[in-house]
Amino acid sequence: MPGEYYDPEAYARNYMDPVSKRPVGIPVSRNNQVHQIEVQINTLRARKRPEINDAVVIGYIRKGIYNVIDIRDMQYETSNGYLWFEVEPDVWIAFSESWSVNHESQLHNQPETDERNQLIIELQAQNAELIRQSSSQAAALRAIKGIISEIVA
């Protein structure tokens, strides 16, 4: 493309050895409280950016589980077509159910512990206020009933 610079030496290295054979990534233990992806093959290319471009391939990601740092949805781009996960700084992998499993966080829709505790305190205060109001209303109703009984009698 006009205006773009290609390093001929890097291009020649890529042409001779298009994919670095070095393994990249350090798998972690499964943790259902964070978003993770599990790589199930040893031949998945890891890239410096979420692109289908062999110039940014940095090696093969090790088989295992990785925490998800960032996600880029490029599934609808004709030149790309994948959902991408950043699993380490500047280490991106393309997602496909044929080579990986997406482990969503189990805490995804649950409020944080502090938020939950605050919500419980607020609900308990509202409940106590409703009990106080109903007791007050019951006392007022008893008083009205007494007045009506005196008038009717």
Buried (B, 14 or more C-beta within 10 A) or exposed (E): EEEEEEEEEEEEEBEEEEBBEEEBBEBEEEEEEBBBBBBEEEEBBBBEEBBBEEBBBBBBBBBBBBBBBEBBEBEEEEEBEBBBBBBBEEBBBBBEEEBBEBBEBEEEEEEEEEEEEEEEEEEEEEEEEEEEEEEEEEEEEEEEEEEEEEEEE
